[in-house]
Amino acid sequence: MIYRVVLAEDQAGDRKIFRALIEGIAGLPDVFDETWRVEEYEDADSAIDLLENPPPGAAPNLLVCDLDFSGQMQGMRLIECASGLDVPVPTIVLSQSSDRSVRSDCLRRGAVAFVNKLELSQFDAAKLRDAFLDALALSDAFRAIRAATDWQPVLYGIRSLGHDLLRPLDACVQKLQELVNSNEFSDKHAGDIRTLYQGTDFARRIVQDFTEADILVGPEKTNTPFSLRALLGRTVASSQDHWRQRYRKEELQLDMKVTGTMMCLGDEIRIERAVANVLDNAVKFALPNAEISIEFENYWGDGGEPFWAMVISDNGPGVPAEQLSKLATPLLRLEHTSKLPGMGFGLFSCQALLAPYSDGLGVPNPRFNNRSPGPGLEVTVFIPRADSASPAG
């Protein structure tokens, strides 16, 4: 894959720093079939000319642009030009501005990311590559959604993108699994390879949730009894090391208040995926000394149906009250968490997976904020019980 990056920046020193970072990507150990090329421009007009009239077969993949050129907001022209092309070019904006309204204006005009120039010193080649690939993936997702004409346009767009992603993800997971099973690598790289396998497999399962029509919008495949205690134990046991490594939460603490077998009735695969997604979300947004609490309450539906209300709380930043209604919107990242990994699929996936049983998710700010140093967030997953308990019982 050839990535052609247009770097529009009027400061020669900044261009030099960024070119060195981009060229450093080629030396990363996990870059096999990628070529990163950068074209430098010191004014907006020249960059716009390239975007609108690229050489045959050499259209740019990514625009990285300054916002201010000699005091003029020429960067806005660049963003609008790139996003308005027949094949839009995703834009990452560089600016020293800390004004939220400026950042919001850039994103509204079509930029997919906004990076403070003062933070460039914190970027190494690996972090920069991740940021670039995330921007490209997000741009593809937006393009798929805009192009969708189905009666469920957002879901259709994500599923279309998901099918394109599943094929390479399946192949990657299979190859990585074969490598892990063969043990044909040095001890020096064993941990990195297993971490890569776990992360890729988790990504594949998330994408699959969006692309399997019978899981998302059809009836559940099965409706059999299973133990919620056993399901939760499997999920934590298989994912705990992955969470610690992927999100750098070495001090992760999971406080699970589980008693008895807690029998449920439903599609175990569907519910296990939903629970795993909520837990992954909680760990991701928790503080470095992640504290995750899992508690259970009895809950009854409008028709008296019995549920387990599984309450998952974290000690992360929480969500401002005025933004709670935006949670579970696909592809939406709230401003205070936008720098963390992910694309905004997790809670939306849970809603779709749990839809056959109930409203699926309850997302208030927590009752338990006195137990943790941060305000945190509390997510409730409603899982159908297998017994005939009643409100009186």
Buried (B, 14 or more C-beta within 10 A) or exposed (E): EEBBBBBBBBBEEBBEBBBEBBEBBEEBEEBEEBEBBBBBBBBBEBBBEBBEEBEEEEBBBBBBBBBBBEEEEBBBBBBBBBBEBEEBBBBBBBBEBEEEEBBEBBBEBBBBBBBBBEEBEEBEBBEBBEBBEBBBBBBBBBBBBEEBEEEEBBBBBBBBBBEBBBEEBBEBBEEBEEBBEEEEEEEEEEEEBBBBBBBBBBBBBBBBBBBBEEBBEEEBEEEEEBBBBBBBEBBBEEBBBBBBBBBEBEEBEBEBEBEEEBBBBBBBBBBBBBBBBBBBBBBBBBBEBBBBBBBBEEBBEEEEBBBBBBBBBBBBBBBEEEEBEEBBBBBBBBEBBBEEEBBBBBBBBBBBBBBBBBEBBBBEBBEBBEEBEBBBBBBBBBBBBBEEBEEEE
